[in-house]
């Protein structure tokens, strides 16, 4: 799977996704980290990357707008902050295994 990780996603997630064989791009390698959320969301759409972030409020609104206007998007995963990075990574891995790429596309998921 192809992912774009927002600046608020821990580096451990990047390392583990790459270890699991996924194509991972960090926001800082694609856009300025000061890029507005709208630009980040559009970039993920244009590049066909699932967006992972911890900023649920604004990105949920952007995903809802994409669904309302019938503009497909690769998917949004909101990473819920846990007590440890290991717990965050374990929840993400569980989501990826259960949903698969087809279950994530055009959907909002929480890990």
Secondary structure by P-SEA (a helix, b strand, c coil): cbbbbcccccaaaaaaaaaaccccccccccccccccaaaaaaaaaaacccccccccaaaaaaaaaaaaacccccbbbbbcccccaaaaaaaaaaaaaaccccccccccccc
